[in-house]
């Protein structure tokens, strides 16, 4: 199933401005607002982040530990320039592929990006599958300064596994093998830098035997490597889901679950309608309530938001 990226209907907030400063004093100074989009690989995190960013004045901070590196755009499934729809992205393809980028590095650089985005009165949206990076960022000190809205894009695992398998095939068709070949080194350390990305160690044996075997053997070894990529990607999705459950159930993170399973089961226009109804529209409504303490109002089929309290965020819907 191909998931397209497109700007959708904007949600216009109707803000209520407090008439006296005593109201603000009673509530205390508002925290800065941050939206965090989480989910397993392939679930649609990037797509939702773009949908939200095109409805609100927002910029995106990548929290995927492999996509932060330069190179391997296909293997790491980086969002393309076209799919970004002009939305500014931070920490995407900026780190030397040979270096190690730790959770502490991410926390430091993401904090700088957050302050920069907020200084322009934009909404920061953090998105990526590396929950360890997000967890390192969202500590006690972070919570004392920022108010977080966690959106969890969820897909039933059997459905997601099938989609991930098909996605790997599409990545191969787009040239993933040739892309990874450029990073092949006989004595490479697959525990450092971008070579930890799924697809790089799995193709190692193929690149080693390729010059010395016949066409049939090459095809078999390549097929085995691709199967390993699919299997390890599915395992990654399971680990990511386990971490999300741990953050929610053990650490007490309040997450808004958006079930995208039916989107992946449908085709064509049906999938697009399901995405808008179950994920993009619901996510935008949650973000609006988070930013402005709003309740949805539907008039003539058009959804707007009516405020019941003071505005909580400098960024506005656009």
N, C-alpha and C positions, 0 to 999 in steps of 0.2 A: 504494500500500500504506500503510495506516495503522499507525503504530507506537505502541502503547500503553505507558504508564508504569505500572508496578505493583511493589510490594514483593514480593520473592521469598524463598525459603527462606534463613534465616540460617545462616552458617557459624560454628560454635562452636569457637574455638581451645582446645586443651589445652596450656597454657603450662608450660614447664619453668623453674623459678626456680633460678639458680645457688646452690650451697650455700656458696660462699666468695667473699670480695671479690677474691681473687687472680685469679679467672677474669675479672672485669670489668677489673682492671688489665692483664691480659694482652691483652685485646681493645682496651683504650682506651675512652674515654667514647663512648657511642653517639651518632650524629647524629640529629637530628630527621628524621622521615619525611614525605615529600610524594609524592602520586600526581599524575601529569600525564596527562590524557586528550587525545589528539590525533587528527586525521583531517580529511579533506576535508569541505566543507559538505554536509550531508544524510546523512552516513554513520552517524549515531547516537551522537555523542559525548555529547550531553546525556542521552540515555536511559541510556547506560552509567553516567554519573556519578551519576544518581539511583539506579540499581540498586545501585551500590557504596555510596552514602551511606546507603541503607536497610538494608544488611547490616552496615555498620561505623558507629562513632560518628564521623561526618564532616560537614564543611561544605564548600561549593563556592565557589571563586573563579573568576569569569568572566574569560576571557582573549580574548574576541572584541572587536575594536576598534570595531565598530559597536554591539554590544549594550550596551556600557558607557554609551552615551548615553541620556538620557531621550527617550521618544517613539518613533514608528515601530515599535511592537511587532510588527506583522504583517510589515512589509517586512524587518526585521532578524531575523525568526523567533525572537524571544525565547521562552524556555520560559515557559509560563503558570503561574499560581499553583497550579492543579489539578495540573499535571504535576510541580511541585516536591515534592509529597508531604510538605510541611512541612519540607523540608531547607533550612537557612539558606543564602542566596546572597549573595555579596559582589561589589561592582563590577558590578552588573547594573542598568542604567537609572538611574545616579546622576550622570552628568556633563551639564552644560549642553550642549544640542545645537548651540549656536552656537560653542562653544569648540573648540580643537584639543587632543586628548588623545594625547600622544606615547608612544612606548615607554618613555622615561624616566619619564613620569608614571605609567605602569602599574607599572614596577618599584618605584617608591616606594610607591604605594598598595597594591600586592599584598604587599609586604614587611610593611607594617603589618597587613594582614588576616591574613597567615600567623602573625605573632607573637600576634595576638589569638586565633586559632583554637587554636593550640598551648597558650596559657595556660589554655584551658578543657579541655585534654587531649583535644582532638578531632583527627581526621585531616584535613588540608587536601587537597582535590582540586581541582586547577587544570584547567579545561576550556574549550576554545574553539578556533576555527579560525585565529586570528591567530598564526602561528608566529613572526613577528618579535617579538611581545610576549613569548612564552615564551622565545625565545632571549635577549632582552635581560635577562630575569629570571635565567635559569639560567647565570650566568657563573661564573668561578673562585671568587669569594668566596662565592657562593651554594652551590656544591658543597662548599666547605670546612665549611659549617655543616649543610647538609641532604643527606640521602640520597634520591635520586629514583627512582621507578618510572614509566617511560614506557609507557603503553598506547596502541597505535595501532589505531584502528578503521578497517579498510580495506574498500573495496568496489570490485569491478572497474568501471573507468570507463564502459564502455557501459551497464552496469546502473544505475550511479549517475546518469548523464546522463538516462536515462529517468525515474528517480524524481524528479530535480530539476525536470524539465519538468512533471511532474504536480503537484509541490508548488507551483510557481509558479501553476498554474491554481487550486489550492485557496486560495492566498493572495489571488488576485484575487477569488474567491468570498467570502472572509471580509471583503473591504472594503479591500484594499491600495491601490487607486487613490484612493479617497476619503481614506484616511489620508495618502497622499503629497501629495494636493492641498493639504492644510493647510500644507505646508512649501514650496509653490511660490511663488517670487518671480521676476519677469521678469529681474532682474539678479543672480540668485543666484550665489554662488561655490561651484562643486561640488568644489572642492579642499579645503574646510574642513569640520570638524565632521561632523554626521550626514548632511549632503547628499552625502557621498562614498558613502553606502550604495547598493548596487545596487537599482535601482528608482526612485531619485529623478532622476538625470540622464536616464535612459531615457524617463521620462514627460514631460520638459520640453516637447518639441515638441507632444505631444498637448494639454497644457494651454494652450499658446500658440495653437493653431489651433482648438481646440474651440469658442470662441464665434463663429467666423466661417465655419464650413463646414456642409454638410448632414450628415444622419445617416449616410449611406453613407460619406462621407469620414471622419467621426469614427470610425466602426467600423474602417475600414481603418487609420487612423493608430494607434488604440489597439492593434489586433492586431499591428502592426509593433513598437510599444513593448514589448508583452508578449513577443514573440519575441526582442527584444534583451535583455530581462531574463533569459530562459532561456539565451540564448547566453553572456551575460556571467557568469552564475552557473556555468555549466559550465566556462568559462575559469578562473574563480576556483578551482574544485575542482582543475583541472589544476595551477595554480600552487601551491596548497597541498600537493598530493601531491609536486611537485618539491622543495619546501622540506623536506618530511619526509625524502625520499630524501637530500637534501644533509646534513641534520642527522645522519642515520644513517650515511651512507657516507663523508662527508668530515669531519664533526666528531666522528664516533665515538660518537654517542649510542646507548646500548643500548635498543632499542625492542622491546616485545613486541607482535607483530602479531596482531590478532584479525580474521579474515576473516569479514565479515558478508554476503558476496555472496549466499549461498544464502537468507539471511533475506529479502532483497529480491526473490528469485525466487519465493518461496512466498506463500501467501495464508492468512488466518485462523489457525486453531490451529497449522497447520504452521509458519507464520512465527514464532509465539510460541515453539514448542518449539525451533526452530532458533536463535532468539536466546538462549534460556536455555542451550542446549547449547554453542553456538559462541562466544558473546560474553559474556553476563552471568556464566555459571558459570565459564568459563575465566578471565575477568577477575578474579572474586572469588578464585579459587584462586591466581592470580598475586599478588594483593595480600596474601593471607594469608601466602604464603611470604615476600614482601617484608617484611612487618611482623614476623613471628615466626620466620622461618627454619623454616617448617613443611613437612611432606610430607603429601599428601592420603591419607586412609584412608577407605575405603568399607565400611560395615557395614550390611547389610540395606537397601541402596539409599540410605542417608543418608550424606552426605559430612561428615566432620569433619577437623580438622587436628591432627597430632601434632608437637610440637616436638622438634627435634634439637639445639637450641642455646639460648643465652640470649635473653630477650625483647629486641626491638629498638625497641619503640615504646610510648609511654605509652597511646595510644588502644587500646581493646579492641573486639572484635566484640561486638555487642549483639543 
